[in-house]
Amino acid sequence: MSLQILTDRVKNILGTDSGLDATAKFNTDEGYVFVDGKSVPNSVSNDNLDADCTFEISTKNALKLLDGDLNAMMALMTGKLKIDGDMGVAMKIAETFGRR
């Protein structure tokens, strides 16, 4: 249930043309949220595909990040969030989600 909520929230934030020009994946305890920001319109799915950047985080904490109830830097420092891959993409994701 929470994974579907996270997927829908990411779709709404990303829109159809975010300018991300990259792929990202949220690897959560409930499954995956894959973001294809290279294609226009952008797409979001629950596929486990290779991505430019992968975020490992619980679904609960991912929703808290999107709500602004969890600071990304604190999540990184406390191990609640792990990032693997292109840090430039991670920064673009932060910018894109920060514009919501």
ABEGO torsion letter per residue (X at the ends): XAAAAAAAAAAAAAEABAGAGBBBBBBBAAEBBBBBAABOBBBBBABBBBBABBBBBBAAAAAAAAAGABBAAAAAAAGABBBBEBAAAAAAAAAAAAAX
